[in-house]
Structures are given as structure tokens and as C-alpha cells.
Amino acid sequence: MTDEHHLLIAHVAQVLLRTNGSALCVRRQPDAALTPGQLTVIGGHVQADEPLDHAARRKVEEEAGVSISSAHPEFCGLVHQYAPRGHDRITAVFVAQSWTGEPHNTEPDEDERLFWVSTEKPPPDCHPHTATIFQLLTEGPSYRALDWPISGGTL
């Protein structure tokens, strides 16, 4: 590879709390650095020496105040998103249909509020990455390459 940026990859784990065809999403604060004002699923960066499923469970506890047992997050898919001027993202997506506690916004400084969103007909203010994740739900465990340039270059 001639482009050094492809060596920089952010590893992210996201988890969908899902019930009755809906998934729990957060709306980022208008001044948030990541997807301001858009709906996105719960998740974040993987810490050093942390398995992906542990990161997903940690993030849902940090962002929504609920606990998921180690037996309940099911692998849903993998998204590899190209970022021409930043870090590519590899996102492992998990889904949980049972949890302990009532989801609530535990990070009001970062997230405006929580919403239950239809996974079949997401609202237009869903982040494109979130819409891709919803597609994984309907098609089963799979892999998606997102925003990559057309083949023929140095890729």
C-alpha cells in the first residue's frame, strides 16, 4: 500500500439493544465531535487487551446503564469503513435481545437522548453507518465494506 493512512485503523464495538423490530439509538449532542445531531447505535472504541464482545457490553453499560450477560450479545456482522482523511474503522456489531436494567441516557453531556428506532424503516436522521448496521440485522451475520473507492487504484 502506498497510502500510509490505511495502516491506521480504529477498532469499534457496537451493540444493538433490540426489541419488537426496534433498536435503541442515541442522538448525539449538536456540539458533539462524532455525528452531531444524528441517531447512532451504542458503541465505542475497544480498549487495549479487550475482546470485542466485552467492549460492546462495556459501552452499553456506560451509555445506556444496562447490563448484558456474556451469553447474550450475539455477533451480527462486521463493517469496514474507509476514511480517506482519517482512520478507517472496523466495527464489530453485536445484538442483544435481553438485558438487566432500564435503558436511560447516562452520558447527557455527549448524548441528547435515547430513542427506539425501527430497524426496517430508520428515520432520515440516522447516521449512514447506523443504516448499514440495520441491514446486517435483516440479512444475518455478514461483512460490509463501506465508503471504499472504486477498484482500480492502489487498493
URQUIMO-V290195 format. One record per residue. N is the residue number from 1. OMEGA is omega in radians with two decimals (NA if undefined). Layout:
n->N omega->OMEGA
n->N omega->OMEGA
This chain:
n->1 omega->3.13
n->2 omega->-3.10
n->3 omega->-3.08
n->4 omega->-3.07
n->5 omega->-3.12
n->6 omega->3.08
n->7 omega->-3.11
n->8 omega->-3.08
n->9 omega->3.03
n->10 omega->3.10
n->11 omega->-3.04
n->12 omega->3.02
n->13 omega->3.11
n->14 omega->-3.14
n->15 omega->3.08
n->16 omega->2.91
n->17 omega->-2.99
n->18 omega->3.06
n->19 omega->3.06
n->20 omega->3.09
n->21 omega->3.12
n->22 omega->3.09
n->23 omega->3.13
n->24 omega->3.11
n->25 omega->3.03
n->26 omega->3.00
n->27 omega->-3.14
n->28 omega->3.08
n->29 omega->-3.12
n->30 omega->-3.13
n->31 omega->-3.13
n->32 omega->3.12
n->33 omega->-3.09
n->34 omega->3.08
n->35 omega->-3.12
n->36 omega->3.07
n->37 omega->-3.12
n->38 omega->3.06
n->39 omega->3.12
n->40 omega->3.12
n->41 omega->-3.10
n->42 omega->3.10
n->43 omega->3.13
n->44 omega->-3.06
n->45 omega->3.08
n->46 omega->3.10
n->47 omega->3.11
n->48 omega->3.11
n->49 omega->-3.13
n->50 omega->3.06
n->51 omega->-3.08
n->52 omega->-3.12
n->53 omega->3.07
n->54 omega->3.12
n->55 omega->3.13
n->56 omega->3.13
n->57 omega->3.13
n->58 omega->-3.09
n->59 omega->3.14
n->60 omega->3.08
n->61 omega->-3.14
n->62 omega->-3.02
n->63 omega->-3.06
n->64 omega->3.05
n->65 omega->3.11
n->66 omega->3.14
n->67 omega->3.07
n->68 omega->3.13
n->69 omega->-3.11
n->70 omega->-3.14
n->71 omega->-2.99
n->72 omega->3.11
n->73 omega->3.14
n->74 omega->3.11
n->75 omega->-3.09
n->76 omega->-3.14
n->77 omega->-3.12
n->78 omega->3.12
n->79 omega->3.08
n->80 omega->-3.04
n->81 omega->3.12
n->82 omega->3.08
n->83 omega->-3.03
n->84 omega->-3.11
n->85 omega->-3.11
n->86 omega->3.14
n->87 omega->2.96
n->88 omega->3.13
n->89 omega->2.95
n->90 omega->-3.06
n->91 omega->3.01
n->92 omega->-3.07
n->93 omega->3.10
n->94 omega->3.08
n->95 omega->3.08
n->96 omega->3.12
n->97 omega->3.02
n->98 omega->-3.10
n->99 omega->3.11
n->100 omega->3.14
n->101 omega->3.13
n->102 omega->-3.13
n->103 omega->3.07
n->104 omega->-3.09
n->105 omega->-3.14
n->106 omega->3.14
n->107 omega->-3.07
n->108 omega->3.09
n->109 omega->3.14
n->110 omega->-3.05
n->111 omega->3.14
n->112 omega->3.06
n->113 omega->3.13
n->114 omega->-3.14
n->115 omega->2.93
n->116 omega->-3.02
n->117 omega->3.08
n->118 omega->3.12
n->119 omega->3.12
n->120 omega->3.14
n->121 omega->-3.11
n->122 omega->3.12
n->123 omega->-3.08
n->124 omega->-3.13
n->125 omega->2.99
n->126 omega->3.07
n->127 omega->3.14
n->128 omega->3.09
n->129 omega->3.12
n->130 omega->3.10
n->131 omega->3.09
n->132 omega->3.12
n->133 omega->3.10
n->134 omega->3.10
n->135 omega->3.11
n->136 omega->-3.14
n->137 omega->-3.07
n->138 omega->-3.06
n->139 omega->3.13
n->140 omega->-3.09
n->141 omega->-3.12
n->142 omega->-3.14
n->143 omega->3.07
n->144 omega->2.96
n->145 omega->-3.01
n->146 omega->3.05
n->147 omega->3.12
n->148 omega->3.10
n->149 omega->3.13
n->150 omega->-3.14
n->151 omega->3.11
n->152 omega->3.11
n->153 omega->-3.11
n->154 omega->-3.11
n->155 omega->NA
